[in-house]
Amino acid sequence: MFATPAYAQAAGGAGGGLVSFVPLILIFAIMYFLIIRPQQKKLKDHKAMVAAVRRGDEVVTQGGIIGKVTKVKEDGDADELEVEIASGVKVRVIRGTIAQVLSKTEPASKR
């Protein structure tokens, strides 16, 4: 009824170490393709959208404020935008806090 210690130890087999890592590797692969990769793509798209903001665009900040960009300041570290949220009311926002661009202005044609 009871197994001898030698018989119980031999049941593991020689290839058990590598086979036990396969499910772990599969879990990491699935996590990469379902979570990490889409998040990196979303971040890349947001950076491109924020970098393309220019005067005249209508934007939404992460705080939910909707306004029109009136001035773009690019001073090295602090990229700021001046956004008009009502007639005569202008606020300064950091470029990274732009959540969405509602309407895009066309670039001026070069003559």
C-alpha angles and dihedrals in degrees: 000000000000119000119234116244092245092055093048093051094050093056093077096072130211100271096052095105097060095039091054091059095054095080090047091052091048091052091053091048092051092047090051095052096040102039117009102042097048090047091052090050091050091050091049092050091048092051090051092048093049092047090054096054113120140166114303097029118129110228142179119220124215087256090061097253114145118206148138121260110241101169136018118205119191106186102160105257101022113051104190133184126201108220124192108216097174134004105296094000113110127174131189116232133178112250092236092061093068107113101180142001109224101185127012124210120223116246117254112262116248115240 
